[in-house]
Amino acid sequence: MANGLFYEIGLFKNVSESCLQTVLENSRILEVEAGHVFFSAGQTGKELFLLEKGSVQTFRVFRHRRIVISTLRPPAVFGETGCFLRGAHYFSAESVQDSQVRLISYETIETLIQCSPDFAHGVIGFVSKSFDRFLRELEIHALKGTLPRLATLLLKKGEEDVVSGLTHKDLAQELGIHRESVTAALGELQKADIIEIGRKKIRILHRERLERAAQE
């Protein structure tokens, strides 16, 4: 991996060539076939991964579903939360085609931080953006799971197509989820003109469409 390719990754754009040379000299190349698992969620991070060739998918298994966080193409970095935070990885990473990856140890990262203060500052923002992306994907998939469950509950609680006396908090407790998730899901149903939301009252406008939503 030439130094020029490093500079295509925002994390390294302000690092000097001499500092990057240290990384090149103290890292190793791993060539893998499609389906290789680099690490799994929950494993302790020890290295930073730089994708040079191929493609890698990061994902999390949630309620037996594979939630894809991102599909990476070179040049790209992954494994940053486990490596930089010296804790468990929040998600798993697997090659989706034959790939070449550069592995950089935490010790080499420490040397790079001492060599380049700009890199140290960049790490904070990089990890923050990565974690935000991870949370957004989980929220999106959680919402998809919430809609059919909420639709089923509304059909069950409705009397003459009206659900009365239940707050968003009450509905959330019934489903065992956060109130914010219920509010977001109700908003989606209202935007679709399937329900109408009032004060402690939800009117079902299109029962057949709500039944279809419950089956999705």
Secondary structure in CASP SS format (residue, H / E / C, confidence):
PFRMAT SS
TARGET T0000
AUTHOR 0000-0000-0000
METHOD secondary structure of the structure
MODEL  1
M C 1.00
A C 1.00
N H 1.00
G H 1.00
L H 1.00
F H 1.00
Y C 1.00
E C 1.00
I C 1.00
G H 1.00
L H 1.00
F H 1.00
K C 1.00
N C 1.00
V C 1.00
S C 1.00
E H 1.00
S H 1.00
C H 1.00
L H 1.00
Q H 1.00
T H 1.00
V H 1.00
L H 1.00
E H 1.00
N C 1.00
S C 1.00
R E 1.00
I E 1.00
L E 1.00
E E 1.00
V E 1.00
E C 1.00
A C 1.00
G C 1.00
H C 1.00
V E 1.00
F E 1.00
F E 1.00
S C 1.00
A C 1.00
G C 1.00
Q C 1.00
T E 1.00
G C 1.00
K C 1.00
E E 1.00
L E 1.00
F E 1.00
L E 1.00
L E 1.00
E E 1.00
K E 1.00
G C 1.00
S C 1.00
V E 1.00
Q E 1.00
T E 1.00
F E 1.00
R E 1.00
V E 1.00
F E 1.00
R C 1.00
H C 1.00
R E 1.00
R E 1.00
I E 1.00
V E 1.00
I E 1.00
S E 1.00
T E 1.00
L E 1.00
R C 1.00
P C 1.00
P C 1.00
A E 1.00
V E 1.00
F E 1.00
G C 1.00
E H 1.00
T H 1.00
G H 1.00
C H 1.00
F H 1.00
L H 1.00
R C 1.00
G C 1.00
A E 1.00
H C 1.00
Y C 1.00
F C 1.00
S E 1.00
A E 1.00
E E 1.00
S E 1.00
V C 1.00
Q C 1.00
D C 1.00
S E 1.00
Q E 1.00
V E 1.00
R E 1.00
L E 1.00
I E 1.00
S E 1.00
Y H 1.00
E H 1.00
T H 1.00
I H 1.00
E H 1.00
T H 1.00
L H 1.00
I H 1.00
Q H 1.00
C H 1.00
S C 1.00
P H 1.00
D H 1.00
F H 1.00
A H 1.00
H H 1.00
G H 1.00
V H 1.00
I H 1.00
G H 1.00
F H 1.00
V H 1.00
S H 1.00
K H 1.00
S H 1.00
F H 1.00
D H 1.00
R H 1.00
F H 1.00
L H 1.00
R H 1.00
E H 1.00
L H 1.00
E H 1.00
I H 1.00
H H 1.00
A H 1.00
L H 1.00
K H 1.00
G H 1.00
T H 1.00
L H 1.00
P H 1.00
R H 1.00
L H 1.00
A H 1.00
T H 1.00
L H 1.00
L H 1.00
L H 1.00
K H 1.00
K H 1.00
G C 1.00
E E 1.00
E C 1.00
D C 1.00
V E 1.00
V E 1.00
S E 1.00
G C 1.00
L C 1.00
T C 1.00
H H 1.00
K H 1.00
D H 1.00
L H 1.00
A H 1.00
Q H 1.00
E H 1.00
L H 1.00
G C 1.00
I C 1.00
H C 1.00
R H 1.00
E H 1.00
S H 1.00
V H 1.00
T H 1.00
A H 1.00
A H 1.00
L H 1.00
G H 1.00
E H 1.00
L H 1.00
Q H 1.00
K H 1.00
A C 1.00
D C 1.00
I C 1.00
I E 1.00
E E 1.00
I E 1.00
G E 1.00
R C 1.00
K C 1.00
K E 1.00
I E 1.00
R E 1.00
I E 1.00
L C 1.00
H C 1.00
R H 1.00
E H 1.00
R H 1.00
L H 1.00
E H 1.00
R H 1.00
A H 1.00
A H 1.00
Q H 1.00
E C 1.00
END
